[in-house]
């Protein structure tokens, strides 16, 4: 008897990105994003770019890296495929009188010329693009030879990685997609970028999530953080309560606060790639 091997279906990235856009547009990521500003500042320091450098921020969100590099006198173009997030970055840049160009753009199809930028950067952004082969290729394509790809990406076993895993048990992600947290894996980064890289530097750093209490964090995320917000909306009330408890239990595993507040360290990879 012949055995028919099922053919793996290619994910419909167009549909996936439409759903992702809706998720990131829900809630108000700007309130979450600004709490991570220090990671953009540290990435800008690690990249060590000179004033006047042409910098592209990919999947910029509300502009943490955008603001950090613009503060260092770089010529920054800030991009995201969610227009509302870019508007948040624009308001921040205007408040500091920073000269930044904002443009709606897909990380998997960047509307820029080959080698147009001295540095291409992203903080917890491009890692969520569903077609990883396309997005990695685009980062390299628009960066000039000798230029830098600088990223901050959550590691697979980080607090945020575990948060997504916890939410995924209640609302599984679409089949066929690879986890975004490989972007924080040293081996995957090395294998993915080595053919086009002169050098790759990866440093594991920690960001501290500090909130008035664990329950405050859950309420904050389900209100403002798109992926968690949409997950709670999709569940029935009884399942919402279970998800709430599961997140609290997860927080307890990471929490180092010695009072009733919350202090959870989350590892992330600070990555600097010099293009060959």
C-alpha positions in Angstrom: 0.0 0.0 0.0 1.3 3.4 -1.0 1.8 5.9 1.9 0.9 9.4 1.0 3.0 12.0 2.8 1.1 15.1 3.6 2.5 18.3 2.0 3.4 21.0 4.5 1.4 24.1 3.6 3.1 27.4 3.3 1.6 29.8 5.8 -0.5 32.6 4.3 1.7 35.4 5.4 -0.7 38.0 4.1 -3.5 36.8 6.3 -1.1 36.4 9.2 0.2 40.0 8.9 -3.4 41.3 8.7 -4.1 39.6 12.0 -0.9 40.8 13.5 -1.6 44.3 12.4 -5.0 44.1 14.2 -3.4 42.7 17.3 -0.6 45.4 17.5 -3.2 48.1 16.7 -5.4 47.0 19.6 -4.8 48.2 23.2 -2.2 50.9 23.2 1.4 49.6 22.8 2.8 53.1 23.2 2.1 52.8 27.0 4.0 49.5 27.1 6.8 50.5 24.7 8.0 53.6 26.6 8.8 51.4 29.6 11.5 49.7 27.5 13.2 52.9 26.4 16.5 52.0 28.2 17.0 49.1 25.8 17.0 51.5 22.8 19.5 53.7 24.5 21.8 50.8 25.4 21.5 49.5 21.8 22.5 52.9 20.4 25.5 52.9 22.7 26.5 49.4 21.7 26.1 50.1 18.0 28.5 53.1 18.4 27.4 54.8 15.2 28.8 58.3 14.4 26.7 61.4 14.2 25.2 61.9 10.7 24.9 58.1 10.1 21.8 57.1 8.1 19.9 54.7 10.4 16.8 52.7 9.5 14.6 51.5 12.4 12.6 48.5 11.3 9.3 47.5 13.1 10.0 50.6 15.2 6.8 50.5 17.2 6.6 53.7 19.2 10.2 54.5 18.4 12.5 53.5 21.3 15.5 52.9 19.0 14.4 55.8 16.8 14.5 58.3 19.6 17.8 56.9 21.0 19.7 57.1 17.7 18.2 60.5 16.8 19.4 61.8 20.2 22.9 60.9 19.0 22.5 63.1 15.9 21.8 60.3 13.4 19.6 60.7 10.3 16.9 58.3 11.3 14.1 56.8 9.2 11.5 55.1 11.5 9.3 52.4 9.9 6.5 50.1 11.0 3.5 48.5 9.2 1.2 49.8 12.0 0.5 53.5 11.3 -0.8 54.2 14.8 2.4 53.1 16.4 4.4 55.3 14.1 2.2 58.2 15.1 3.2 57.6 18.7 6.9 57.8 17.7 6.3 60.9 15.7 4.7 62.6 18.7 7.7 61.7 20.9 10.2 63.0 18.3 8.2 66.2 18.0 8.2 66.7 21.7 12.1 66.5 21.7 12.4 68.5 18.5 14.2 65.6 16.8 14.3 65.5 13.0 13.1 62.0 12.1 11.5 60.6 8.9 8.5 58.3 9.5 7.2 55.9 6.9 4.8 53.0 6.9 6.7 50.0 5.7 6.7 46.2 6.0 9.8 44.6 7.4 9.5 41.8 4.8 9.4 44.2 1.9 11.3 47.4 2.8 10.8 50.2 0.2 14.4 51.2 0.1 17.4 50.8 -2.1 20.2 48.2 -1.6 22.8 49.5 0.8 20.9 52.7 1.5 21.6 52.8 5.2 24.7 52.8 7.4 22.9 51.0 10.2 19.7 49.0 10.3 18.2 48.6 13.8 15.3 47.1 15.7 14.2 46.7 19.3 11.8 43.8 19.9 10.2 44.5 16.5 11.5 42.7 13.5 11.6 39.5 15.5 7.8 39.3 15.2 7.7 39.4 11.4 6.2 36.1 10.4 8.3 35.4 7.3 11.7 35.2 8.9 13.7 34.4 5.8 12.3 37.5 4.1 12.8 39.9 7.0 16.4 38.7 7.6 17.2 39.2 3.9 15.7 42.7 3.9 17.7 43.8 6.9 20.9 42.8 5.1 19.9 44.1 1.7 19.2 47.7 2.7 22.4 47.9 4.9 25.6 49.0 3.1 28.8 46.9 3.2 30.6 47.5 6.4 27.4 48.8 8.0 25.8 47.4 11.1 22.6 45.5 11.9 21.8 46.2 15.6 19.0 44.5 17.4 17.5 43.8 20.8 15.5 40.5 20.8 13.9 38.6 23.6 15.6 35.2 24.2 13.6 31.9 24.0 13.7 31.3 27.8 13.1 34.9 28.8 10.1 36.1 30.8 8.5 37.5 27.7 9.2 34.2 25.8 7.5 32.3 28.6 4.6 34.8 28.7 3.9 34.1 25.0 4.2 30.4 25.6 1.7 30.7 28.4 -0.8 32.7 26.3 -0.2 30.2 23.5 -1.5 27.4 25.6 -4.9 29.1 25.7 -4.9 30.6 22.2 -2.4 28.6 20.0 -0.6 30.6 17.3 -1.2 29.7 13.6 0.3 26.5 12.4 3.4 26.6 10.3 4.9 29.7 12.0 8.3 29.6 13.7 8.6 31.1 17.1 9.8 34.7 17.0 12.1 34.0 19.9 14.7 32.3 17.7 15.8 35.9 17.1 17.2 35.8 20.6 19.0 32.5 20.1 22.7 32.7 19.6 23.0 29.6 17.4 20.1 30.7 15.1 21.5 34.2 14.7 24.9 32.8 13.8 23.5 30.3 11.3 21.1 32.8 9.7 23.4 35.8 9.3 26.9 34.2 9.0 27.1 34.1 5.2 26.7 37.9 4.9 28.4 39.0 8.1 32.0 40.1 8.7 31.4 39.7 12.5 28.6 38.9 14.9 28.5 40.1 18.5 25.8 38.8 20.9 25.5 39.9 24.5 22.8 38.7 26.8 21.4 41.5 28.9 18.5 41.9 31.3 15.6 44.2 31.4 13.7 44.5 34.6 9.9 44.6 34.5 8.9 46.7 37.5 5.2 47.1 38.4 3.2 47.9 41.5 2.1 44.3 41.7 1.8 41.1 39.6 -1.9 41.6 39.1 -1.3 45.2 38.1 1.1 43.8 35.4 -1.6 41.4 34.1 -4.2 44.1 34.0 -1.8 46.5 32.3 -0.9 44.0 29.6 -4.4 42.8 28.9 -5.4 46.5 28.5 -2.5 47.8 26.5 -0.3 45.0 25.0 -1.9 43.9 21.8 -1.1 40.2 21.8 -2.3 39.7 25.4 -5.2 42.1 24.9 -6.5 40.1 21.9 -6.0 36.8 23.7 -8.2 37.9 26.6 -10.8 39.2 24.3 -11.0 35.9 22.4 -11.6 33.8 25.6 -14.8 33.1 27.5 -15.0 34.6 31.0 -14.1 31.3 32.7 -11.1 30.9 30.5 -10.0 34.5 31.1 -9.8 33.7 34.8 -7.6 30.6 34.1 -5.3 32.6 31.9 -5.0 35.4 34.5 -4.0 32.8 37.1 -1.6 31.1 34.8 0.2 34.4 34.1 0.3 35.1 37.8 1.8 31.7 38.5 4.4 32.3 35.8 5.3 35.7 37.2 5.9 34.0 40.6 8.6 31.8 39.0 10.5 34.9 37.9 9.7 37.5 40.4 12.6 38.7 42.7 10.7 41.5 44.5 10.9 41.1 48.3 7.6 42.9 48.9 4.2 42.9 47.2 5.5 44.8 44.1 6.8 43.0 41.0 10.4 43.0 39.7 10.9 40.4 37.0 14.2 40.3 35.0 13.8 39.3 31.4 16.8 38.3 29.3 17.3 39.7 25.8 20.0 39.4 23.2 21.8 42.6 22.2 23.1 41.8 18.7 25.6 43.8 16.6 26.3 42.4 13.1 28.8 44.0 10.8 27.9 43.3 7.1 30.6 41.9 5.0 
